[in-house]
Amino acid sequence: MSQNQEPAERKRERIRQEERKGNPSSSIHGGGLPDLVGGIGWKGTGILVLFLIVGFIVYAVFFN
């Protein structure tokens, strides 16, 4: 498979890996939101967002 036909997801991952190689000290501070979302996938991200919304609603109902 040539570089021009590389899927967008693989291209993003390759670029991210190249950036990490060029600046390894940035990984000391943790990833960030893109790394978190990329690591757990879209289903995990959806569940995380759902828990945050439900948690906020429960907090608003019981602590107001």
C-alpha positions, 0 to 999 in steps of 0.5 A, spaced: 500 500 500 502 506 498 503 512 502 498 516 498 492 510 499 494 510 506 487 511 510 486 517 514 486 513 521 493 510 520 496 517 517 494 520 523 497 515 528 503 515 524 504 522 524 503 522 532 508 517 532 513 521 528 512 527 533 512 523 539 519 521 537 521 528 535 519 530 542 519 524 547 519 529 553 512 531 551 510 524 553 512 525 561 506 530 562 501 525 559 497 524 553 491 529 552 484 528 550 486 526 543 490 520 546 485 518 551 479 518 545 484 514 540 486 509 546 479 507 548 475 508 541 469 511 539 464 506 544 468 507 550 468 515 549 461 515 548 460 511 554 465 516 558 460 522 555 454 518 557 457 517 564 459 524 565 452 527 563 448 522 568 453 524 573 452 531 572 444 530 572 444 526 579 449 531 582 444 536 580 438 533 583 441 531 589 445 537 591 440 542 589 
